[in-house]
């Protein structure tokens, strides 16, 4: 199987369909351009250890679109640690109304992200070389996002610590992970409610990546506020 071949695009479309998501031929073509660039840049820039075409389709693109149902149309979204563009770039392709910001602490990765944004001719999306802690100190950035997404970034407790200052009241963190230990989950779960209305809530959504039958989890962290 080759990236961009009819079989590869069918894998994307059929796999997404099994997840209840419709990927159009035009969107599959944009995924192809992203994947081709990922493999080309990966020869000189460490973007991914996943290079097998089937695994690229499933572990990167199908996994990236899994949070789609949990992101409202028109939301202002931040992808922390975007790396090769996942999940932020595929989410933007699938939902053009999103206002998407990608950040990463590695400059070469951000150069790649900017390149893909350009070749896909996407608007309403930008990439920045900055860490989440520093972004929260930038004017107008604290409390500026409806949704924060991240994949395999850090422990759940650390993700909440990094993301919370950047979220609007009532916002949501969507942390994408595989299986995690009970210890990690407990460390991220509030022990009590010292001030009413201030404690976040965590919902776990299990899903399986089709074809490879890989178990995955979305951890939806709701921050108190009007939309929570």
C-alpha positions in Angstrom: 0.0 0.0 0.0 1.2 3.5 -0.9 0.3 6.8 0.7 -2.3 8.5 -1.5 -3.2 5.3 -3.4 -6.9 4.4 -3.9 -6.4 1.7 -1.2 -4.9 4.1 1.2 -7.6 6.7 0.7 -10.2 4.0 1.0 -8.7 2.9 4.3 -9.0 6.4 5.6 -12.6 6.8 4.4 -13.8 3.4 5.4 -12.0 3.5 8.8 -13.5 6.9 9.6 -16.9 5.6 8.6 -16.5 2.9 11.1 -15.9 5.6 13.7 -19.1 7.5 12.6 -17.1 10.1 10.7 -17.4 11.0 7.0 -14.2 11.9 5.2 -14.8 13.3 1.7 -12.5 12.5 -1.3 -11.3 16.1 -1.1 -10.4 15.7 2.6 -8.7 12.4 1.9 -6.6 14.2 -0.7 -5.5 16.8 1.8 -4.6 14.0 4.2 -2.5 12.5 1.4 -0.5 15.8 0.9 0.0 16.1 4.7 1.2 12.4 4.9 3.5 12.8 1.9 5.1 15.9 3.5 5.4 14.1 6.8 7.4 11.2 5.3 9.6 13.5 3.2 10.5 15.8 6.1 10.9 12.9 8.5 14.1 11.9 6.6 15.9 15.0 8.1 13.6 16.1 10.9 12.4 13.8 13.7 8.6 14.1 13.3 7.4 10.5 13.7 8.5 6.9 14.3 5.4 5.8 12.3 6.2 5.5 8.6 4.3 2.4 7.4 1.5 3.7 5.2 -1.2 1.7 6.9 -0.1 2.8 10.3 0.2 6.4 9.2 -3.4 6.2 8.0 -4.7 4.6 11.2 -2.4 5.8 14.0 -2.1 9.3 12.8 -5.1 10.4 10.7 -7.9 8.2 12.0 -6.7 8.7 15.5 -6.5 12.5 15.0 -10.2 12.8 14.0 -11.5 10.8 16.9 -12.2 13.9 19.1 -14.3 15.6 16.4 -17.7 14.9 18.0 -16.5 16.7 21.2 -15.4 19.9 19.5 -18.2 22.5 18.7 -18.3 24.2 15.3 -16.5 27.5 15.3 -14.5 26.7 18.5 -11.2 28.4 19.2 -8.8 25.4 19.6 -5.2 25.0 20.8 -3.1 21.9 20.0 -0.3 21.7 22.5 2.8 19.8 21.3 1.4 19.5 17.7 4.6 17.8 16.4 3.8 16.4 13.0 0.4 18.1 13.0 -1.7 15.6 15.0 -4.4 16.0 15.9 -4.8 19.7 15.0 -4.2 19.6 11.2 -6.6 16.8 10.4 -9.2 18.3 12.8 -9.0 21.6 10.9 -9.3 19.8 7.5 -12.4 18.0 8.8 -13.9 21.1 10.5 -12.9 24.3 8.6 -14.9 26.5 10.9 -12.4 25.9 13.8 -10.0 28.6 14.7 -6.9 26.5 15.2 -3.5 27.3 16.9 -0.7 24.8 16.8 2.2 25.1 19.2 5.4 23.1 19.7 8.6 23.7 21.6 10.8 22.4 18.7 11.4 25.0 16.0 11.9 22.4 13.1 8.6 20.9 13.9 6.9 24.3 13.7 8.6 25.0 10.4 7.0 21.7 9.1 3.6 22.7 10.5 3.8 26.1 8.7 4.8 24.3 5.5 1.8 22.0 5.6 -0.6 24.8 6.4 0.8 26.6 3.3 0.6 23.6 0.9 -2.9 22.7 2.1 -3.9 26.3 1.6 -5.7 26.3 5.0 -6.9 29.5 6.6 -7.9 30.2 10.2 -4.9 28.2 11.4 -1.4 29.2 12.6 1.6 27.5 14.1 4.0 29.0 16.7 7.3 28.0 18.3 6.4 28.4 21.9 5.6 26.3 25.0 2.2 26.3 26.7 3.6 28.0 29.9 5.1 30.8 27.8 1.9 31.1 25.7 -0.2 31.7 28.8 2.0 34.7 29.6 1.5 36.3 26.2 -1.0 39.2 26.0 -4.6 38.0 25.4 -3.7 34.3 25.4 -4.6 33.3 29.0 -8.2 32.2 29.0 -8.4 32.5 25.2 -9.3 29.0 24.1 -12.6 27.0 24.1 -10.8 23.6 23.5 -7.3 22.4 24.1 -6.3 19.1 22.4 -3.1 17.1 22.8 -1.9 13.6 22.0 0.6 11.6 24.1 1.9 14.8 25.6 2.5 14.2 29.3 0.8 12.8 32.4 -2.9 13.8 32.7 -2.2 15.9 35.7 0.5 17.8 33.9 -1.7 18.3 30.9 -4.4 19.9 33.1 -1.8 22.1 34.8 -0.5 23.3 31.4 -3.9 23.7 29.7 -6.0 25.2 32.4 -4.6 28.8 32.4 -5.2 28.9 28.6 -8.9 27.8 28.7 -11.9 30.0 28.8 -14.3 29.4 31.8 -16.4 26.4 30.7 -13.7 25.2 28.3 -12.5 21.7 27.8 -9.2 19.8 27.6 -9.2 16.7 25.3 -6.2 14.6 26.1 -5.7 11.7 23.7 -4.0 8.7 25.2 -3.8 4.9 25.2 -4.3 3.0 28.4 -3.2 4.9 31.6 -2.7 3.6 35.1 -5.2 4.1 37.9 -2.4 6.0 39.7 -2.1 8.6 36.8 -5.9 9.0 36.7 -6.1 9.5 40.4 -3.3 12.0 40.4 -5.3 14.1 37.9 -8.6 13.8 39.7 -9.5 16.4 42.4 -9.6 15.0 45.9 -12.3 17.4 47.0 -14.1 20.6 46.3 -12.6 23.3 48.5 -14.4 26.1 46.6 -17.7 25.3 44.9 -17.6 25.5 41.2 -13.8 25.4 40.8 -13.0 21.7 40.5 -12.6 20.2 37.1 -14.4 17.0 36.0 -12.8 14.2 34.0 -14.8 12.0 31.6 -13.2 9.0 29.9 -14.3 8.0 26.4 -13.0 4.7 25.1 -12.7 4.0 21.3 -10.9 1.5 19.1 -8.9 2.4 16.1 -10.3 0.4 13.2 -8.2 -2.1 11.1 -5.4 -2.3 13.7 -8.0 -2.7 16.5 -6.0 -0.5 18.9 -7.7 0.7 22.1 -7.5 4.4 22.8 -8.9 6.8 25.3 -10.1 10.4 25.2 -9.9 12.1 28.6 -12.4 15.1 28.5 -11.5 17.5 31.3 -14.3 20.1 31.8 -13.2 23.3 33.5 -15.9 25.0 35.6 -17.8 27.9 34.0 -21.0 28.7 32.1 -20.4 26.1 29.4 -19.3 23.3 31.7 
